[in-house]
Amino acid sequence: MDKSESKDILKFSIIATSVIVILVLLFSTNIIENALISFTAKSTNALLNLFGVRTSLRGNTIALLSGTQMKLQIIPDCTGIYPFIIMVGFILAYPSKLKNKLLGILFGGILSLLVNYIRLITLIVVAEKSYDTFQYLHIFIWQTTFIILVIFYFLWWINWSKKPQKKIKAKI
């Protein structure tokens, strides 16, 4: 590795870390954090009921009305914001056109949101049947899945952002 590559890696690391720290601090403010938690709890509860899983919502706690009758409190980690923040830090730190960065963040956000809903719904459906399986999925499978998602999405985005963008010509 030459000095130029070392400088590029150091620059990427500093920018990514700075962006991640700033966004974590911003999203950790009470007003934003509480809004994210409330949104996640309400939308997850609505989706669960839409899919036929009987639940009720009190504050930020989703209660299963059948099976194990567990109560699951939605906390900041449940919002999926932290993997998304890491993804944003990586994308902003990588040298690319602003348009590509914004599109990468937009589609990465949509992907993160969808995967997080799949994660939450899966966990709650499993929790209805088995607490032990819920714990295993929650701690090992889904955390690993989000790490892999961030890495693979970022690598895909790098490849996509390097491709020449086709210009669409309008024929009149």
Summary of the structure (lengths in Angstrom):
residues: 172
radius of gyration: 19.5
end to end distance: 51.6
largest distance: 64.1
contacts: 471
relative contact order: 0.12
helix: 74%
strand: 6%
